[in-house]
Amino acid sequence: MKKTGYNTENLGQLPWFNWGLDVSGAKDFFFVTGTCDYNHKGVIKNPNDPIGQTKQILAYMEEVFSQAGYTKQDIVAINWCVTKDVNPAQTRAILKVWEDYIDDLEVKPSGGTWKYIHALIDPGMMVELELILAR
């Protein structure tokens, strides 16, 4: 599989994603469903902490996709969903967590729409992420 990222002079290149991503030769795709900082017992490890939640979500997601033999090198897209309570400084901090997580990727994934919503399933949840991987 080959990944090629595309950007434009007008939009510039960002450290979080490519504006376009060509994935050629992929045979398998893996979708990580919307994931929150919420375990099977209904416990949020980082209530009302979007940065802590983002770190925990990425750990949960990596646990899921690695079971299928994927690595973060295989991430081709991310979708973001945060509650309206996430402020601009927290947004930048969430993006920094993501930037650090994918720092070693040769080709950055594409980025989905950043969605602000009223609420998630539990009042303490502030972040939900989805990933698409390919190989």
Secondary structure, DSSP 8 states (H G I E B T S, - for coil): -EEEEE--TTT---SS-BSEEEEES---EEEEEEE-S--TTS--SSTT-HHHHHHHHHHHHHHHHHHTT--GGGEEEEEEEEETT--HHHHHHHHHHHHHHTTT-SS--EEEEEEEES--SSTT--EEEEEEEE-
